[in-house]
Amino acid sequence: MDFPEALSCPVPILTHDTVQLAHGAGGKLSNEMIEKIFLPRFLNATLEKMEDQAILHNPGGRIAFSTDTFVVDPIFFPGGDIGDLAINGTVNDICMSGAAPKYLSVGFILEEGLPFETLHRIVLSMEKAARTAGVQIVTGDTKVVNRGSCDKLFINTSGFGFVADNVHISASNLQVGDKIILSGTLADHGMAVMTSREGLSFQSVVSSDTAGLNHLVAEMLKVTPNIHAMRDPTRGGLATTLNEFAESSKVGIQLYGNNIPVKDNVRGACEILGIDPLYVANEGKLVAIVAPDIAEEMLGAMKNNALGKDSVIIGEVTDRHPGIVALRTSLGANRIVDMPVGEQLPRIC
């Protein structure tokens, strides 16, 4: 796989080519790694103080806070890697509340022997993703564990953003008649990781959709701050998200199968692996529930953003089967879309 950004920014010269246990000991090697690998990529006025905490400006009002840990295997996959996935994942969790993400923390667990070239590539991806999203990494931590105690590296990202007073997005807000909007094709990320892991190849590469959605959300909030519910359907996919919505609001959800977009190569990968795209993780898509009278205007605004150009109305909220998600097939029959049982796609994020 090519890493053009990494090629334009050479790997810094360190005392060792790979991570040593001493890099997690807080001494000279730790400082060398921080100063040569992390600080050049993440540096800002808050981080450069190198305190054990970040002191941040709070403009007042409500704060949305989220944390997530990323253990994806493989760490590099078509369309992304564990680094940009970690940034985008937390950015998206924050902005699904309608908040504007602002600050992130990053924690690394590194396996002894990890090549610094690999770590450098990942840090470059994180820098690019944070810059694209407009967020700052203001504090962090690094731990090194014995060889074999973790798989290359794991990353935790936590972050917060600020929520406007007139925004109250919640899974409990759904109302009968609401429209369900999906921002693009399903299952891209999960199938990119799985096909890469399993060594499957297709005529066209299955690529992850990993992306920060906060700018798309900002455009949506310009249409109306009264978005009823919003979520990025990650683990468990769209099916899990909509079941959670239906249960929280005590309403039914009716999906129209012919409206749900899935790329041909992704659908083919799902068929080979025996997986329903509705249950596959996405890392650059959102589902929004909005009142029917603003659905078309919202759809138009989403389509004007590159990350929402394939947005489509895929269903509506109903009172016919409270707590149940149903999908109308191309044959006109309805089938229940239940919550998944067990883990179909381990280590997908």
Contacts in CASP RR format, 6 or more apart in sequence:
PFRMAT RR
TARGET T0000
AUTHOR 0000-0000-0000
METHOD contacts of the structure
MODEL  1
MDFPEALSCPVPILTHDTVQLAHGAGGKLSNEMIEKIFLPRFLNATLEKM
EDQAILHNPGGRIAFSTDTFVVDPIFFPGGDIGDLAINGTVNDICMSGAA
PKYLSVGFILEEGLPFETLHRIVLSMEKAARTAGVQIVTGDTKVVNRGSC
DKLFINTSGFGFVADNVHISASNLQVGDKIILSGTLADHGMAVMTSREGL
SFQSVVSSDTAGLNHLVAEMLKVTPNIHAMRDPTRGGLATTLNEFAESSK
VGIQLYGNNIPVKDNVRGACEILGIDPLYVANEGKLVAIVAPDIAEEMLG
AMKNNALGKDSVIIGEVTDRHPGIVALRTSLGANRIVDMPVGEQLPRIC
1 76 0 8 1.000
1 78 0 8 1.000
3 121 0 8 1.000
3 124 0 8 1.000
5 124 0 8 1.000
5 125 0 8 1.000
5 128 0 8 1.000
6 117 0 8 1.000
6 120 0 8 1.000
6 121 0 8 1.000
6 124 0 8 1.000
9 120 0 8 1.000
9 124 0 8 1.000
11 116 0 8 1.000
11 117 0 8 1.000
11 120 0 8 1.000
12 36 0 8 1.000
12 37 0 8 1.000
12 40 0 8 1.000
12 116 0 8 1.000
12 120 0 8 1.000
13 36 0 8 1.000
14 32 0 8 1.000
14 33 0 8 1.000
14 36 0 8 1.000
14 37 0 8 1.000
14 116 0 8 1.000
15 29 0 8 1.000
15 32 0 8 1.000
16 23 0 8 1.000
16 29 0 8 1.000
16 116 0 8 1.000
17 115 0 8 1.000
17 116 0 8 1.000
17 117 0 8 1.000
18 112 0 8 1.000
18 113 0 8 1.000
18 114 0 8 1.000
18 115 0 8 1.000
18 116 0 8 1.000
19 33 0 8 1.000
19 110 0 8 1.000
19 111 0 8 1.000
19 112 0 8 1.000
19 113 0 8 1.000
19 114 0 8 1.000
19 115 0 8 1.000
19 116 0 8 1.000
19 119 0 8 1.000
19 144 0 8 1.000
20 29 0 8 1.000
20 112 0 8 1.000
20 113 0 8 1.000
20 144 0 8 1.000
21 112 0 8 1.000
21 144 0 8 1.000
21 146 0 8 1.000
22 29 0 8 1.000
22 30 0 8 1.000
22 144 0 8 1.000
23 29 0 8 1.000
23 30 0 8 1.000
23 33 0 8 1.000
23 110 0 8 1.000
23 142 0 8 1.000
23 144 0 8 1.000
24 30 0 8 1.000
24 110 0 8 1.000
24 142 0 8 1.000
24 143 0 8 1.000
24 144 0 8 1.000
25 144 0 8 1.000
30 142 0 8 1.000
33 116 0 8 1.000
33 142 0 8 1.000
34 142 0 8 1.000
37 116 0 8 1.000
37 119 0 8 1.000
37 120 0 8 1.000
37 123 0 8 1.000
38 123 0 8 1.000
38 142 0 8 1.000
39 47 0 8 1.000
39 48 0 8 1.000
41 123 0 8 1.000
41 124 0 8 1.000
41 126 0 8 1.000
41 127 0 8 1.000
42 106 0 8 1.000
42 123 0 8 1.000
42 126 0 8 1.000
42 127 0 8 1.000
42 130 0 8 1.000
42 137 0 8 1.000
44 136 0 8 1.000
44 137 0 8 1.000
44 138 0 8 1.000
46 54 0 8 1.000
46 55 0 8 1.000
46 56 0 8 1.000
46 103 0 8 1.000
46 136 0 8 1.000
46 138 0 8 1.000
46 139 0 8 1.000
47 54 0 8 1.000
47 136 0 8 1.000
47 137 0 8 1.000
47 138 0 8 1.000
47 139 0 8 1.000
53 139 0 8 1.000
54 103 0 8 1.000
54 105 0 8 1.000
54 138 0 8 1.000
54 139 0 8 1.000
56 103 0 8 1.000
56 138 0 8 1.000
59 162 0 8 1.000
60 162 0 8 1.000
61 162 0 8 1.000
61 163 0 8 1.000
61 165 0 8 1.000
62 99 0 8 1.000
62 162 0 8 1.000
62 163 0 8 1.000
62 165 0 8 1.000
63 99 0 8 1.000
63 160 0 8 1.000
63 161 0 8 1.000
63 162 0 8 1.000
63 163 0 8 1.000
64 94 0 8 1.000
64 97 0 8 1.000
64 98 0 8 1.000
64 99 0 8 1.000
64 160 0 8 1.000
64 161 0 8 1.000
64 162 0 8 1.000
64 163 0 8 1.000
65 94 0 8 1.000
65 158 0 8 1.000
65 159 0 8 1.000
65 160 0 8 1.000
65 161 0 8 1.000
66 90 0 8 1.000
66 93 0 8 1.000
66 94 0 8 1.000
66 158 0 8 1.000
66 159 0 8 1.000
66 160 0 8 1.000
67 90 0 8 1.000
67 156 0 8 1.000
67 157 0 8 1.000
67 158 0 8 1.000
67 159 0 8 1.000
68 86 0 8 1.000
68 89 0 8 1.000
68 90 0 8 1.000
68 93 0 8 1.000
68 156 0 8 1.000
68 157 0 8 1.000
68 158 0 8 1.000
68 349 0 8 1.000
69 154 0 8 1.000
69 155 0 8 1.000
69 156 0 8 1.000
70 82 0 8 1.000
70 83 0 8 1.000
70 85 0 8 1.000
70 86 0 8 1.000
70 89 0 8 1.000
70 154 0 8 1.000
70 155 0 8 1.000
70 156 0 8 1.000
70 157 0 8 1.000
70 349 0 8 1.000
71 151 0 8 1.000
71 154 0 8 1.000
71 347 0 8 1.000
71 349 0 8 1.000
72 82 0 8 1.000
72 85 0 8 1.000
72 193 0 8 1.000
72 347 0 8 1.000
72 348 0 8 1.000
72 349 0 8 1.000
73 151 0 8 1.000
73 193 0 8 1.000
73 197 0 8 1.000
73 347 0 8 1.000
74 193 0 8 1.000
74 196 0 8 1.000
74 197 0 8 1.000
75 81 0 8 1.000
75 82 0 8 1.000
75 118 0 8 1.000
75 122 0 8 1.000
75 152 0 8 1.000
75 153 0 8 1.000
76 82 0 8 1.000
76 121 0 8 1.000
77 192 0 8 1.000
77 193 0 8 1.000
77 196 0 8 1.000
77 208 0 8 1.000
78 192 0 8 1.000
78 196 0 8 1.000
78 205 0 8 1.000
78 206 0 8 1.000
78 207 0 8 1.000
78 208 0 8 1.000
79 192 0 8 1.000
79 207 0 8 1.000
79 208 0 8 1.000
79 210 0 8 1.000
80 125 0 8 1.000
80 207 0 8 1.000
80 208 0 8 1.000
80 210 0 8 1.000
81 121 0 8 1.000
81 122 0 8 1.000
81 125 0 8 1.000
82 122 0 8 1.000
82 153 0 8 1.000
82 155 0 8 1.000
83 122 0 8 1.000
83 123 0 8 1.000
83 125 0 8 1.000
83 126 0 8 1.000
83 129 0 8 1.000
83 155 0 8 1.000
84 125 0 8 1.000
84 126 0 8 1.000
84 128 0 8 1.000
84 129 0 8 1.000
84 210 0 8 1.000
85 208 0 8 1.000
85 210 0 8 1.000
85 283 0 8 1.000
85 349 0 8 1.000
86 106 0 8 1.000
86 126 0 8 1.000
86 155 0 8 1.000
86 156 0 8 1.000
86 157 0 8 1.000
87 104 0 8 1.000
87 126 0 8 1.000
87 129 0 8 1.000
87 130 0 8 1.000
87 133 0 8 1.000
87 135 0 8 1.000
87 157 0 8 1.000
87 212 0 8 1.000
88 129 0 8 1.000
88 133 0 8 1.000
88 210 0 8 1.000
88 211 0 8 1.000
88 212 0 8 1.000
88 213 0 8 1.000
88 283 0 8 1.000
88 284 0 8 1.000
89 157 0 8 1.000
89 210 0 8 1.000
89 212 0 8 1.000
89 232 0 8 1.000
89 234 0 8 1.000
89 283 0 8 1.000
89 349 0 8 1.000
90 101 0 8 1.000
90 104 0 8 1.000
90 157 0 8 1.000
90 158 0 8 1.000
90 159 0 8 1.000
91 101 0 8 1.000
91 104 0 8 1.000
91 129 0 8 1.000
91 133 0 8 1.000
91 135 0 8 1.000
91 212 0 8 1.000
91 213 0 8 1.000
91 214 0 8 1.000
92 212 0 8 1.000
92 213 0 8 1.000
92 214 0 8 1.000
92 232 0 8 1.000
92 283 0 8 1.000
92 284 0 8 1.000
92 286 0 8 1.000
93 232 0 8 1.000
94 101 0 8 1.000
94 159 0 8 1.000
94 160 0 8 1.000
94 161 0 8 1.000
94 214 0 8 1.000
95 101 0 8 1.000
95 212 0 8 1.000
95 213 0 8 1.000
95 214 0 8 1.000
95 217 0 8 1.000
96 169 0 8 1.000
96 213 0 8 1.000
96 217 0 8 1.000
96 230 0 8 1.000
96 231 0 8 1.000
96 232 0 8 1.000
96 286 0 8 1.000
97 163 0 8 1.000
97 167 0 8 1.000
97 169 0 8 1.000
97 230 0 8 1.000
98 163 0 8 1.000
98 164 0 8 1.000
98 167 0 8 1.000
98 169 0 8 1.000
98 217 0 8 1.000
98 221 0 8 1.000
98 227 0 8 1.000
98 230 0 8 1.000
99 160 0 8 1.000
99 161 0 8 1.000
99 162 0 8 1.000
99 163 0 8 1.000
99 167 0 8 1.000
100 161 0 8 1.000
100 162 0 8 1.000
100 214 0 8 1.000
100 218 0 8 1.000
101 133 0 8 1.000
101 134 0 8 1.000
101 135 0 8 1.000
101 159 0 8 1.000
101 160 0 8 1.000
101 161 0 8 1.000
101 214 0 8 1.000
102 135 0 8 1.000
102 136 0 8 1.000
102 160 0 8 1.000
102 161 0 8 1.000
102 162 0 8 1.000
103 135 0 8 1.000
103 136 0 8 1.000
103 137 0 8 1.000
103 138 0 8 1.000
103 159 0 8 1.000
103 160 0 8 1.000
103 161 0 8 1.000
104 130 0 8 1.000
104 135 0 8 1.000
104 136 0 8 1.000
104 137 0 8 1.000
104 138 0 8 1.000
104 157 0 8 1.000
104 158 0 8 1.000
104 159 0 8 1.000
105 137 0 8 1.000
105 138 0 8 1.000
105 139 0 8 1.000
105 140 0 8 1.000
105 141 0 8 1.000
105 157 0 8 1.000
105 158 0 8 1.000
105 159 0 8 1.000
106 126 0 8 1.000
106 137 0 8 1.000
106 139 0 8 1.000
106 140 0 8 1.000
106 141 0 8 1.000
106 155 0 8 1.000
106 156 0 8 1.000
106 157 0 8 1.000
107 140 0 8 1.000
107 141 0 8 1.000
107 142 0 8 1.000
107 143 0 8 1.000
107 155 0 8 1.000
107 156 0 8 1.000
107 157 0 8 1.000
108 141 0 8 1.000
108 142 0 8 1.000
108 143 0 8 1.000
108 153 0 8 1.000
108 154 0 8 1.000
108 155 0 8 1.000
109 143 0 8 1.000
109 144 0 8 1.000
109 145 0 8 1.000
109 150 0 8 1.000
109 153 0 8 1.000
109 154 0 8 1.000
109 155 0 8 1.000
109 156 0 8 1.000
110 119 0 8 1.000
110 142 0 8 1.000
110 143 0 8 1.000
110 144 0 8 1.000
110 145 0 8 1.000
110 150 0 8 1.000
110 153 0 8 1.000
111 144 0 8 1.000
111 145 0 8 1.000
111 146 0 8 1.000
111 147 0 8 1.000
111 148 0 8 1.000
111 149 0 8 1.000
111 150 0 8 1.000
111 151 0 8 1.000
111 152 0 8 1.000
111 153 0 8 1.000
112 144 0 8 1.000
112 145 0 8 1.000
112 146 0 8 1.000
112 147 0 8 1.000
112 148 0 8 1.000
112 149 0 8 1.000
113 147 0 8 1.000
114 152 0 8 1.000
114 153 0 8 1.000
118 152 0 8 1.000
118 153 0 8 1.000
119 153 0 8 1.000
122 153 0 8 1.000
122 155 0 8 1.000
126 137 0 8 1.000
129 212 0 8 1.000
130 136 0 8 1.000
130 137 0 8 1.000
132 212 0 8 1.000
133 212 0 8 1.000
133 214 0 8 1.000
133 215 0 8 1.000
134 214 0 8 1.000
164 221 0 8 1.000
164 225 0 8 1.000
166 225 0 8 1.000
167 221 0 8 1.000
167 225 0 8 1.000
167 227 0 8 1.000
169 227 0 8 1.000
169 228 0 8 1.000
169 229 0 8 1.000
169 230 0 8 1.000
170 228 0 8 1.000
170 229 0 8 1.000
170 248 0 8 1.000
171 229 0 8 1.000
171 231 0 8 1.000
171 244 0 8 1.000
171 245 0 8 1.000
171 248 0 8 1.000
171 249 0 8 1.000
172 229 0 8 1.000
172 248 0 8 1.000
172 249 0 8 1.000
173 228 0 8 1.000
173 229 0 8 1.000
173 249 0 8 1.000
173 289 0 8 1.000
174 228 0 8 1.000
174 229 0 8 1.000
174 245 0 8 1.000
174 246 0 8 1.000
174 248 0 8 1.000
174 249 0 8 1.000
174 251 0 8 1.000
174 289 0 8 1.000
174 317 0 8 1.000
175 228 0 8 1.000
175 249 0 8 1.000
175 251 0 8 1.000
175 291 0 8 1.000
175 317 0 8 1.000
176 251 0 8 1.000
176 317 0 8 1.000
176 318 0 8 1.000
176 319 0 8 1.000
177 291 0 8 1.000
177 292 0 8 1.000
177 316 0 8 1.000
177 317 0 8 1.000
177 318 0 8 1.000
178 228 0 8 1.000
178 289 0 8 1.000
178 290 0 8 1.000
178 291 0 8 1.000
178 292 0 8 1.000
178 316 0 8 1.000
178 317 0 8 1.000
179 289 0 8 1.000
179 290 0 8 1.000
179 291 0 8 1.000
179 292 0 8 1.000
179 295 0 8 1.000
179 313 0 8 1.000
179 315 0 8 1.000
179 316 0 8 1.000
179 317 0 8 1.000
180 242 0 8 1.000
180 253 0 8 1.000
180 255 0 8 1.000
180 287 0 8 1.000
180 288 0 8 1.000
180 289 0 8 1.000
180 313 0 8 1.000
180 314 0 8 1.000
180 315 0 8 1.000
180 316 0 8 1.000
180 317 0 8 1.000
181 287 0 8 1.000
181 288 0 8 1.000
181 289 0 8 1.000
181 290 0 8 1.000
181 295 0 8 1.000
181 298 0 8 1.000
181 299 0 8 1.000
181 302 0 8 1.000
181 311 0 8 1.000
181 312 0 8 1.000
181 313 0 8 1.000
181 314 0 8 1.000
182 238 0 8 1.000
182 260 0 8 1.000
182 261 0 8 1.000
182 285 0 8 1.000
182 286 0 8 1.000
182 287 0 8 1.000
182 311 0 8 1.000
182 312 0 8 1.000
182 314 0 8 1.000
183 213 0 8 1.000
183 216 0 8 1.000
183 284 0 8 1.000
183 285 0 8 1.000
183 286 0 8 1.000
183 287 0 8 1.000
183 288 0 8 1.000
183 302 0 8 1.000
183 307 0 8 1.000
183 308 0 8 1.000
183 310 0 8 1.000
183 311 0 8 1.000
184 261 0 8 1.000
184 285 0 8 1.000
184 308 0 8 1.000
184 309 0 8 1.000
184 310 0 8 1.000
184 311 0 8 1.000
184 312 0 8 1.000
185 209 0 8 1.000
185 261 0 8 1.000
185 262 0 8 1.000
185 263 0 8 1.000
185 266 0 8 1.000
185 285 0 8 1.000
185 310 0 8 1.000
186 233 0 8 1.000
186 237 0 8 1.000
186 238 0 8 1.000
186 260 0 8 1.000
186 261 0 8 1.000
186 262 0 8 1.000
186 266 0 8 1.000
186 277 0 8 1.000
186 278 0 8 1.000
186 280 0 8 1.000
186 282 0 8 1.000
186 285 0 8 1.000
187 237 0 8 1.000
187 262 0 8 1.000
187 266 0 8 1.000
187 270 0 8 1.000
187 277 0 8 1.000
187 280 0 8 1.000
187 281 0 8 1.000
187 282 0 8 1.000
188 206 0 8 1.000
188 207 0 8 1.000
188 208 0 8 1.000
188 209 0 8 1.000
188 263 0 8 1.000
188 266 0 8 1.000
188 282 0 8 1.000
188 284 0 8 1.000
188 285 0 8 1.000
189 208 0 8 1.000
189 209 0 8 1.000
189 210 0 8 1.000
189 280 0 8 1.000
189 281 0 8 1.000
189 282 0 8 1.000
189 283 0 8 1.000
189 284 0 8 1.000
189 348 0 8 1.000
189 349 0 8 1.000
190 208 0 8 1.000
190 280 0 8 1.000
190 281 0 8 1.000
190 282 0 8 1.000
190 345 0 8 1.000
190 348 0 8 1.000
191 206 0 8 1.000
191 266 0 8 1.000
191 269 0 8 1.000
191 270 0 8 1.000
191 273 0 8 1.000
191 280 0 8 1.000
192 206 0 8 1.000
192 207 0 8 1.000
192 208 0 8 1.000
193 208 0 8 1.000
193 345 0 8 1.000
193 347 0 8 1.000
193 348 0 8 1.000
194 200 0 8 1.000
194 269 0 8 1.000
194 273 0 8 1.000
194 275 0 8 1.000
194 345 0 8 1.000
194 348 0 8 1.000
195 201 0 8 1.000
195 202 0 8 1.000
195 206 0 8 1.000
195 269 0 8 1.000
198 273 0 8 1.000
200 269 0 8 1.000
200 272 0 8 1.000
202 265 0 8 1.000
202 268 0 8 1.000
202 269 0 8 1.000
203 265 0 8 1.000
204 265 0 8 1.000
205 265 0 8 1.000
206 263 0 8 1.000
206 265 0 8 1.000
206 266 0 8 1.000
206 269 0 8 1.000
208 283 0 8 1.000
209 282 0 8 1.000
209 283 0 8 1.000
209 284 0 8 1.000
209 285 0 8 1.000
210 283 0 8 1.000
210 284 0 8 1.000
211 283 0 8 1.000
211 284 0 8 1.000
211 307 0 8 1.000
212 284 0 8 1.000
212 307 0 8 1.000
213 232 0 8 1.000
213 284 0 8 1.000
213 285 0 8 1.000
213 286 0 8 1.000
213 307 0 8 1.000
215 305 0 8 1.000
215 307 0 8 1.000
216 286 0 8 1.000
216 302 0 8 1.000
216 305 0 8 1.000
216 307 0 8 1.000
216 308 0 8 1.000
217 230 0 8 1.000
217 286 0 8 1.000
219 301 0 8 1.000
219 302 0 8 1.000
219 304 0 8 1.000
219 305 0 8 1.000
220 227 0 8 1.000
220 288 0 8 1.000
220 298 0 8 1.000
220 301 0 8 1.000
220 302 0 8 1.000
221 227 0 8 1.000
222 301 0 8 1.000
223 294 0 8 1.000
223 297 0 8 1.000
223 298 0 8 1.000
223 301 0 8 1.000
224 290 0 8 1.000
224 294 0 8 1.000
224 298 0 8 1.000
226 290 0 8 1.000
226 291 0 8 1.000
226 294 0 8 1.000
227 288 0 8 1.000
227 289 0 8 1.000
227 290 0 8 1.000
227 298 0 8 1.000
228 289 0 8 1.000
228 290 0 8 1.000
228 291 0 8 1.000
229 245 0 8 1.000
229 249 0 8 1.000
229 288 0 8 1.000
229 289 0 8 1.000
230 286 0 8 1.000
230 287 0 8 1.000
230 288 0 8 1.000
230 289 0 8 1.000
231 241 0 8 1.000
231 244 0 8 1.000
231 245 0 8 1.000
231 286 0 8 1.000
231 287 0 8 1.000
232 282 0 8 1.000
232 283 0 8 1.000
232 284 0 8 1.000
232 285 0 8 1.000
232 286 0 8 1.000
232 287 0 8 1.000
233 240 0 8 1.000
233 241 0 8 1.000
233 281 0 8 1.000
233 282 0 8 1.000
233 285 0 8 1.000
233 286 0 8 1.000
233 287 0 8 1.000
234 281 0 8 1.000
234 282 0 8 1.000
234 283 0 8 1.000
234 349 0 8 1.000
235 281 0 8 1.000
235 345 0 8 1.000
235 348 0 8 1.000
235 349 0 8 1.000
236 279 0 8 1.000
236 280 0 8 1.000
236 281 0 8 1.000
236 340 0 8 1.000
236 344 0 8 1.000
237 278 0 8 1.000
237 279 0 8 1.000
237 280 0 8 1.000
237 281 0 8 1.000
237 282 0 8 1.000
238 260 0 8 1.000
238 278 0 8 1.000
238 279 0 8 1.000
238 282 0 8 1.000
238 287 0 8 1.000
239 276 0 8 1.000
239 278 0 8 1.000
239 279 0 8 1.000
239 325 0 8 1.000
239 337 0 8 1.000
239 338 0 8 1.000
239 339 0 8 1.000
239 340 0 8 1.000
240 279 0 8 1.000
240 339 0 8 1.000
240 340 0 8 1.000
241 287 0 8 1.000
242 253 0 8 1.000
242 255 0 8 1.000
242 287 0 8 1.000
242 325 0 8 1.000
242 337 0 8 1.000
243 323 0 8 1.000
243 325 0 8 1.000
243 337 0 8 1.000
243 338 0 8 1.000
243 339 0 8 1.000
245 253 0 8 1.000
245 289 0 8 1.000
246 252 0 8 1.000
246 253 0 8 1.000
246 322 0 8 1.000
246 323 0 8 1.000
246 324 0 8 1.000
246 325 0 8 1.000
247 323 0 8 1.000
249 317 0 8 1.000
250 322 0 8 1.000
250 323 0 8 1.000
251 317 0 8 1.000
251 318 0 8 1.000
251 319 0 8 1.000
251 322 0 8 1.000
251 323 0 8 1.000
252 317 0 8 1.000
252 318 0 8 1.000
252 319 0 8 1.000
252 320 0 8 1.000
252 321 0 8 1.000
252 322 0 8 1.000
252 323 0 8 1.000
252 324 0 8 1.000
252 325 0 8 1.000
252 326 0 8 1.000
253 315 0 8 1.000
253 316 0 8 1.000
253 317 0 8 1.000
253 318 0 8 1.000
253 323 0 8 1.000
253 324 0 8 1.000
253 325 0 8 1.000
253 326 0 8 1.000
254 315 0 8 1.000
254 316 0 8 1.000
254 317 0 8 1.000
254 318 0 8 1.000
254 320 0 8 1.000
254 326 0 8 1.000
254 328 0 8 1.000
254 334 0 8 1.000
255 314 0 8 1.000
255 315 0 8 1.000
255 325 0 8 1.000
255 326 0 8 1.000
255 327 0 8 1.000
255 328 0 8 1.000
255 337 0 8 1.000
256 314 0 8 1.000
256 315 0 8 1.000
256 327 0 8 1.000
256 328 0 8 1.000
257 314 0 8 1.000
257 327 0 8 1.000
257 328 0 8 1.000
257 329 0 8 1.000
257 330 0 8 1.000
258 330 0 8 1.000
259 312 0 8 1.000
259 313 0 8 1.000
259 314 0 8 1.000
259 315 0 8 1.000
260 277 0 8 1.000
260 278 0 8 1.000
260 312 0 8 1.000
260 314 0 8 1.000
261 310 0 8 1.000
261 312 0 8 1.000
262 270 0 8 1.000
262 277 0 8 1.000
266 277 0 8 1.000
267 277 0 8 1.000
270 276 0 8 1.000
270 277 0 8 1.000
270 280 0 8 1.000
275 344 0 8 1.000
275 345 0 8 1.000
278 327 0 8 1.000
278 337 0 8 1.000
279 340 0 8 1.000
279 344 0 8 1.000
280 344 0 8 1.000
280 345 0 8 1.000
281 345 0 8 1.000
281 348 0 8 1.000
281 349 0 8 1.000
283 349 0 8 1.000
284 307 0 8 1.000
288 298 0 8 1.000
289 317 0 8 1.000
290 298 0 8 1.000
292 316 0 8 1.000
295 313 0 8 1.000
299 311 0 8 1.000
299 312 0 8 1.000
299 313 0 8 1.000
300 311 0 8 1.000
302 308 0 8 1.000
302 311 0 8 1.000
303 309 0 8 1.000
303 310 0 8 1.000
303 311 0 8 1.000
324 336 0 8 1.000
325 336 0 8 1.000
325 337 0 8 1.000
325 338 0 8 1.000
326 334 0 8 1.000
326 335 0 8 1.000
326 336 0 8 1.000
326 337 0 8 1.000
327 334 0 8 1.000
327 335 0 8 1.000
327 336 0 8 1.000
327 337 0 8 1.000
328 334 0 8 1.000
329 335 0 8 1.000
END
